Amino acid sequence: MQYAGCLCGAAPVIKRYKASATGMVAGAIVCAQANGSSGQMIVTAATATANQLGSLLDTGVGPNAPITYSTTQGADEAVYGVIVNPDQMLRVLMVTGATGTALTADTIVTATASGLTTIGGTSVASPDMDQGIVWYLSGANVGRSRTIGSTSSVTATVIVPFAANAIGDTFVYAGLNIGLQGMTLTTSVQNVRSDIAIATGVNATTIDLELNGISDSYVTATLGDCVWCQTT
């Protein structure tokens, strides 16, 4: 993940917090520690759903001298810089699979003159990509995208039609879209999975999409459950 500024245009506010466990990775969303934990924050793909503190700025204190989390008696605590702005934006690479491989390009196997369907070779219904996004990498619609209105087996239907497609045109789809909350992170907690049904995983809201190729497409998202915004 990459810090991409704040919605209000303010400068990043950086605080230094103590780690509750190992696994601190620059750019990752950090959350308040669970009851009974040491330190003040934790980061894992599973716990980034609630009580978010912000995004991790660095990997330790001092230049080139990160402190590893340790429970050894008398050891220094691991302390890291955290960007705590509630309206911060995070730019996240879209990938496929838990370990984060390139997006999978599909190919049109049945052409449609109406431009209302993309019929490929892989399922868009399981996991369900309904309300996600589909965009073309080649053919008459290259560079164009549409919201998926409904899915059935290998067919994604849109409301605003594309130009007529042709057999062999390539396209990509993702279970992500503007305004949707929820994204599933890879095990590295650095990238977002496009192959998961919409609105699952981490509480983060998509505010922008960069729909390029299979290795350079991005989501920009804001924190969805930041502790600094909670009123109860």
BELPE-V409035 format. One record per residue. N is the residue number from 1. SS is DSSP state (@ for helix, = for strand, . for the rest). Layout:
n:ss
N:SS
N:SS
This chain:
n:ss
1:.
2:=
3:=
4:=
5:=
6:=
7:.
8:.
9:.
10:.
11:.
12:.
13:.
14:=
15:=
16:=
17:=
18:=
19:=
20:.
21:.
22:.
23:.
24:.
25:.
26:.
27:.
28:.
29:=
30:=
31:=
32:=
33:.
34:.
35:.
36:.
37:.
38:.
39:.
40:.
41:=
42:=
43:.
44:.
45:.
46:.
47:.
48:.
49:.
50:.
51:.
52:=
53:=
54:=
55:=
56:=
57:.
58:.
59:.
60:.
61:.
62:.
63:.
64:.
65:.
66:.
67:.
68:.
69:.
70:.
71:.
72:.
73:.
74:.
75:.
76:.
77:.
78:.
79:=
80:=
81:=
82:=
83:=
84:.
85:.
86:.
87:.
88:=
89:=
90:=
91:=
92:=
93:=
94:=
95:=
96:=
97:.
98:.
99:.
100:.
101:=
102:.
103:.
104:.
105:.
106:=
107:=
108:.
109:.
110:.
111:.
112:.
113:.
114:.
115:.
116:.
117:=
118:=
119:=
120:.
121:.
122:.
123:.
124:.
125:=
126:.
127:.
128:=
129:.
130:.
131:.
132:.
133:=
134:=
135:=
136:=
137:.
138:.
139:.
140:.
141:.
142:=
143:.
144:.
145:=
146:=
147:=
148:=
149:=
150:=
151:=
152:=
153:.
154:.
155:=
156:=
157:=
158:=
159:.
160:.
161:.
162:.
163:.
164:.
165:.
166:.
167:.
168:.
169:.
170:=
171:=
172:=
173:=
174:=
175:.
176:.
177:.
178:.
179:.
180:.
181:=
182:=
183:=
184:.
185:=
186:.
187:.
188:.
189:.
190:.
191:.
192:=
193:=
194:.
195:.
196:.
197:.
198:.
199:.
200:.
201:.
202:=
203:=
204:=
205:=
206:=
207:=
208:=
209:=
210:=
211:.
212:.
213:.
214:.
215:.
216:.
217:.
218:=
219:=
220:=
221:=
222:=
223:=
224:.
225:.
226:=
227:@
228:@
229:@
230:.
231:.
232:.
